Amino acid sequence: MQSQIHLSTPFPNAYDKGRRIVCLGLVVLADILFYGNSLGLNLFFFAISAATASMLWTTKPLRAGPPIELLGLTIVASLPLLEAPTAAAIALSAGAVICTSLAAARLFPRNWTSLPSVLFRFVLVVPRQFVRVFPQFFILRLDRTSALPLGKRLAVWILPITLSAAFLLLFRAANPVIEALLQDIDFSFLLQLLDPWRIAFWIAIGGSVGVLMKPRLARRRGRVPNSGHTAGNLVGSLFDYGSLVRSLAIFNVLFAVQTSMDIVYLWGGAELPDAMSHAEYAHRGAYPLLATALLAAAFVLIAMRRDGPGDRSPLIRNLVLVWIGQNVLLCASSILRLDLYVEAYSLTWLRVAAGIWMGLVAVGLVLILLRIAFRRSNRWLIAMNFMILILVTYVGAFIDFPAFIARFNVEHCAELSQAGVPLDIQYLSTLGPSAIPALDTYLAASSTSEFGKRQFANRVRMELATEFNARTDDWRSWNYRWARMAAYLNSTIPFAR
């Protein structure tokens, strides 16, 4: 007797069918909120919806506690999206949604120091899980016991679809009411739904939501026992007691020379040789010293590994503490160098990012000191740096950096402060509409002798205002930063040419 072939969903019970309906609903919601619209308030709504759906319809029944708390965290983490949909705000919100999904699936770590590794294991498995989950949630398939190829699975739909179309055409010819109804249908809407980019958007959203509904973690690899001349033995021979003592002694001497020169020239303001300016001295040293601090941090982590010669020796520990202290001073010198360079050559996106990065490196070095002093693990160190990075990103997501850069450059330009360099209006034009208030300040305060430059600034101001007014004016694209700018433009009269 031949076995009957029948279609079924991959999740036979009502709970899994409900999850599938929720996933399809999120795809429809994403299409309504996003497609053809700019990012804004729609991101906030979708993040909360996705977190709620993953909490209620994940792979395991809901339990009170961490998922509810993380849903509240998702709302807090998504607040920067209301300010502006920047990359930092999107990353924070996405991370919170992922944490909510992991908690609902009981994959969230009990020890918070394991969170970075858990998120890393989740990211590793996302591509494979995306390909595996999407067909299960969004494509009807044969029962698992069937071994029919995909072509035969699709073939079972050919007959009903073809006959249905034929019957509809016959009814259209026989019934004038049906004909009139069909004529009133706007088939251009169906053509829009068949847009390849729109279908790709559905697939991307559907696969992403499916991954949140069934989160998985990459398996941990077991440690391979060392035998012979392995990498572990090589590290041990390079970082033995004698090598560490000699290296740290030389490093401390070299760093002491550099630190002394910074104290004399940067902090003390001594005259530099060969008529070299402090701005040039600062520019040449800011980024190399930052790389030096990162290299030193990597050396310390290897040298002070658990149960190694550095961890057991008081001499090495003291040498490391002194060396890290010098690295912290180098980071402070790098920040001062950057400040001097900005004072001489104005502020840019790259210099803002460099300043934030230098501060993070300095904090990381201090955390290394605490890790050694309190004998914490590298997992604790990574988790602390991860949390500091999240905190800085969260605060930074509320800051309008283009407006800050433009305002700083205008306030410190030669035309207004009688110091610094002339205002680079061309660079301000690259910062977008956020630079408009700063340009208004410049136009109001600059002298009439700068008539040509004022004309250029006024033209840039009007172009930026035109760019802003051309944005999509829809509630789904609303954000507080653009709302502030709209209110500012409505209350401000443009300067005449």
N, C-alpha and C positions, 0 to 999 in steps of 0.2 A: 504494500500500500504506500502510495506516495504521500509524503508529509505535506501538509498545507502550509502555504507561505502567507503570512499576514504581516501587515505593518503595525508597528508599535513604537511608542516613544521610549527613549533610553532609560527613563525613570518611571517605572510602572506605578509606584504608589502615589497617593494624592499629594504628599508633601513634596516629592520631587517634581510632580507636574506643576504645583504652585510655584516652585522655584523657577521653573522654565518660563511660566507666564510672567513672573516678575522680571526676568532677564529681558524678555521681549518688550515689556513695558518700559524698561530703562532705555532700550534702544530707541523706541518711539519718542520718549521724553527727550533724549539727546538730540534727535532730529528736529524736534520742535524748538528746543532751546538754542541749538548751536548752528545748524546748517543755514548758511546765508546770513548769519549775524556775527557781529564782533563779540569778542569775549568780554565778560563783565559779570553782572549779577547772575547770569545763567550758570557760570562755573560754581558759584557758591551753592545755588539750589541743587545742582546735579551732584556735587560732592556730598551734601547731606543726604540726598536721596540714595546714592550708591552705598554710603555707609550704613544707612538704616536697612536697606535691602540685604546687604551682606550680613548684618547682625541678625536679622530675623529669618533669613532663608539660606544660611550657610549649610555646610555638609553635616552638621550635628545639631541636635536640638539646643535651643537657646538656654543658657543658664545665666542667672542674674550675677551682677558683679562687674568683672573687667569689661565686657562688651558695652554695658551701659555707661560706665565711666569713660571708656574710649570714644563713645559716640559724643559725649560732652566735649572731650578733647578735640574731636574732629571739628566741632562747631567753633571752638576757640582757635584751632589751627587754621581754619578757613576764613577767619575774619579779615586777614590781609587781602583776600580776594575782593572784599567790598571796597578797600582803599584803591586797589588797582590790580589787574590780572598780570602781574609780573611773573617772571620765571621762578623767583624765590617763593612767591605766594602759591603758585601752582604746585611746586615741589613739596612745600609744607603740607598743603591740603591732601595731596596724593599720598604722602607718607602716613598721615593720620588715618585716611580711609583704609590703607593696607593694614595698619595696626589693628583697626577695628575688625577687619575681616579675619586676621590671624587669631585675635582673641576669641571671636565667635566660634572659630574652628578648633579652639583649644590648642593652638600652636604658638601662642604668645608666651615668651619665656617668663618663668617665675622670678628669676634674678634679672634685674634691669640691665646689668652689665653685659648680658648675653644678647641684648636687643640688636646691636650692630651686626653680629654674626647671623642672627636669625633673618634680618632684612636682606643681608647679602645672599643667604641661601634661598630666600624667596625669589630674589631678582634672577638668580642663576637658572631657576627652573621655569621662569615665566614664558620664554619662547616655546619650549616643548609643551607646557601646559596650555598655552594659547591655541596651538594647533590641535591639541587633543580634546580640549573642552568645547571649542566652538561648534563642531559638528554635533556633539551630544546635546547641546542646549537648543540649537537653532535649526537643525536639519532632521526631518523625519527619516528613519531608517528601519530596516527589517529587524526582526527579533534577533537577539544575540546568537540563537541557535542556527540561524540561516547563514549560509556561506555564499549567497549570490553576489556577483560583482555589482559595482555601482551602476553600470549600464542597465542591468535588469531591474535594479531597484527603481530607477527613474522611469523605466519602460511601463511600469504598472500604472503610471499617471497619464500616459499618452492617450489611451482610449477614453477615459472619462472627460479629459479636457477637450479632446477633439469633438466628441459627440455633444458636449455641452455647448460648444461654440456653434456647431451646426444647428442645434435646436434653437439657440438664441437668434440666429439669422432667419430661420424659418418663422419664428414668432414675430420678428420684426417685419417680415414681408406680409404676414397675415393680419397683424394687429396694428392699426395706425397709432394707438395710444403708446404702445411699446416703441414704435418707430420715433414718435415725438420725444419720448423720454431719452432714448439713446442719442437723438440729435442734440439734446440739451446738455449731454455729458461733455465736459471739457476734457478731451483726451490729452491735451497738452500737459495736464497735471500728471497723468500716467507716464508721459514721456520724461517729465522731470524726475519721477521716481526711478526711472530706468537709467538715469545719468550714472555713468561708470564711477565718477568721483563720489557720488552719493552712496552707491552700493559699497565702495571701498570704505567710506566713513562708517556705514552700518557694520561692516565686518570688523573694523577696528574697535568700535564701541562694544559690539557683541562679544568679541573675544576677550576684551579687557574685563567686562562685567562677569563673563563666565569664569575667568581666573579668580575674581574676588569671591564668587559663589563657591568655588571648590579650590581654596588655596592649598598649595603643597610647598614643601621645603626640600631643597636638594639634600641628598644623603651625605652624612659626614664620612669622609674617607678615613679609614683606619690607618694608624701609623705603621709604616713599614720598618721592621727592625733593621738597625744598622749592622752592616757586615763589611769588613775590609775597610778600604779607603772611601768612605762615603762623605757626603757633604757635611754631615754633622761632625765627623772626625776632622775634616778640613777646617771648619769653623773653630773647633776646639784647639787645634794647633796654632791657628793664627791669633786667637784671642786667649792665649794662656797667661799665666800670672806675669811672667817676665815681659812679654810683649805689651800687655796692658799698662804696666808701670812705666815702661820707657815711652810708649805712645802718649800717655796722659801727661807725663812730665814735659815732653817737647811741645805738646799742644798748648799747655798752660803758658809756657814761655812765649810762644808765637802769638797767642791771643792777648797776652799781657802787653806786648809791643803795640798791637793794633788798638787795644783799649786805651793805652796811654796816649797814643796819637789823637784819638778821638776826643779824649778829655782835654787835650791841649788846644786843638784846632776847632773842634765843634762846640764843646761845652764852654771852653775858656775864651774862645774868640781870638786866638793868637793869629798873627799875620802869617799867611801861607807863603811858601817860597815861590820864586819865579813869577810873581804877580798872578798866581792862580787864585781865582775867586772862590768863595765858600760855596757858591751854587755849583760850580764845576766839580769841586771836591765832593760835594754831597751827591751829585748825579752819578759820579763814577763809582760810588761805594754802596748805594742803597740796595740794589738788587743782588750784587755778588755777596754782600754780607748776609742777606736773607738766605741765599743758597747755602752759605757756610753754616748757618744755624741749623738748617734742615739736615745737612750732612752730619753735623755733630750729634743731633738728636738720634739719627739712625745708628750711629756708632755706639752711643750710650745704651740704647735698647739691646743691642747685641752683646755689648760688653757686660752689662749688668743683668744678664739672663739669670733665671732662677737656678740656684745651686751651682753656678759657675764660679770661677776664681774671683771675678770682680765682686760677686755678691757676698763672698765669704771673707774678703780682705778689707779690714778697716782702712788701710792705706789707700787702696784703689777707690774705696767709697769716698774718702775725703778729697782725693784728686778729682773725681768725677763731680762732686758737689761744687768745688771751686771752678771747674771748667764750665759747668752749666751756668753758674752765676755770671761768668764772663760772657757766655752766649746771650744771656738775658740783657746784659749791658750792650752787646752788639746790636740786639734787636732795638733797644731804645735809641742807639745811635742811628740805626737805619731809619727809624721813624723821624728823628730830628733831621737827618739828611733829606728825607722826602719833604718835610715841612719847609726847609730852606729852599729846596728846588721849586716847590709850588709857589712860594713867596716870590721867587724870581721869574718863573715862567708860567704862572697861573695853574688852574686846576683842570684835570681831565678825568674821564671815566677810569682810565687805566691807573691813574695815580690814586684815586679813591679806593679802587679795588686793592692796590698794593698796600695802602695804609691799613685797610682792614685785615689783609693777609698777614702783615707784619705783626699786628696786635694778636692775631690768633696763634702765630708761631711763638710769640713771647709767652702767652698763656700756656701753650703746650709745653714749653720748657719748664715753666713753674710746676706744672702737673707732673713732669718727670721727676723734679726734685721731691715732690710729695710722695710719688710712687716709691722712690728709693728710701726716703726717710721713714715711711710707714709700712714698707715692705708689701706693697700692693702688687697685684698681678698685671701683666700687659693687657688682659681683658678689661680690667678696671680702667687702665689708662686710655684705651681706645674708646670705651664707653663715655668717659668724662669728656674727652675731646669731641666726641660725637654730640653730646648734649650741649656743649659750649657752641658748637657750630650751628646747631638747631636754634639756640637762643639768639645768636647774632643774626642768623638769617631771618628769624621771625621779627625781630626789631627792625632790621633793614627793610623788610617788606612794607613797612608803614612809611618809609622815608621816600620822598620824591627826590631822588638823587639828581636827575637832570635839572630840576629847579634849584637845588642846593648849589650845584656846580655853576650854573649861570649866575646866580645871585652873588656867589663868592667872587667870580671873575669880574663882575661889574663893580662890586664894592672895592676891589683891590686893583683896578686898572689904573693906568697912568693918567687917563683923562679925568678921573674923579678923585683919586687919592694922591695925585702928584707923586706917585711911587709905582714900582712894579713895571709891567710891560703894557703897551697899548692893547686895548680890548680886541680879541679875535672874534669878530662878529660872524665870520664864516663858520667857525667852530660852534658858536651858539646856535646857528641854524640847524646843525645836526642833532641838537638835543631835543628837538620837537617842540610842540606847543607849550610845554612846561617852562620854556625860556622866555615866554612873552612878558610876565611881570618884571623880570630883570631887564629886559630890553626897554620897557617903559621907564624904569628907573634911570637907565642910561640916557634915554631921549630927554627926560625931564631935567637932568642935571648937567649934561654935556654943554659945552660953550658953543656959540655960533661959529667960532673959527673952525669947528669940525663939521662944516656944512655937508661936504661930500660923504663923510662917514655917517652923519646923521641920516642922510637920504638912504644910504645902503641899509642902515639899521631899521629905518622905518619900512623899507621894502621887505626886509626879512620878517619883520613883525607882522605885516599884512599877509605874507605868504603862509606863515605859521598859523595865523588866525583862520585863513581860508582852509588850510589843511584840517584844522580842528572842526570847523563847521561842516566839513564834508564827511565827517564820520557818520556811522549808522546811528540814527536817533531812535532807539528802541529800548524799551524797559529791560529787555534781556541783556543789553550791552551796557547798562548803567553801572558806573562805579563812582565812588566818592571823589576821587581825584579829578575826573572829568566834570563832575557836577560843580566842584569848586571853580574849575577853570571857566565853565559856562557862566556861572554867576559873576566871575571877575570880568569877563568880556562884556557881559550885558551892562555892567556898571561902569565901564571904562570907555571913553571916547578915544578912538585912534588918533595918533599924532598926524598932523598934516605933513605932506611932503614939503 
